[in-house]
Amino acid sequence: MLLQRAIKKVKRTIAREYTMPFQGTLRVRIVCYEDVNAWILGKFARKLCENLLTLGVHADIASKPDPTADINHHIAYAGYDGKKCSCDTVMITHVDTVSKREQIRQ
């Protein structure tokens, strides 16, 4: 339920802030920097993708961003190099060191 509300909010925000109307379904690339079957971050990616598909969002998982996707969501900010691709978002779980805080600021 919470995920559905979050997706609706993202869709409204994107529709409001970008003048280019979406043609068809929202496309989301989930960028996971580890093997999706290896550990908890992969589980986040799989579950997010599964739920987005249930909501009618075209979603896939890969290790690299897709410049044609409406949103590239990076699972864990540590692997994100900061290069803008389209609309990039990052998952932040915790910030427990100064170096992590600085990476997020960039």
C-alpha angles and dihedrals in degrees: 000000000000091000091051091053091047092052091049090050092050091049091050092047093049092046090050098044101041121061094204108092117225116251107217123324126008109254119216126183113199106208111207117180095198135055104286090223095048108077149333097306090057089051090053089052094048095047093045091050092047092052094044090053089050088055092052097256116138101237135168138170126233140149093244132051121256113228090203094055119101090225131018108198112195114210103222119004093231092082096044112104094201096244110140114235107167121311102344124195129177135207113234116192103171140340109215104153137050091240091056090050090052092049090054092049091058 
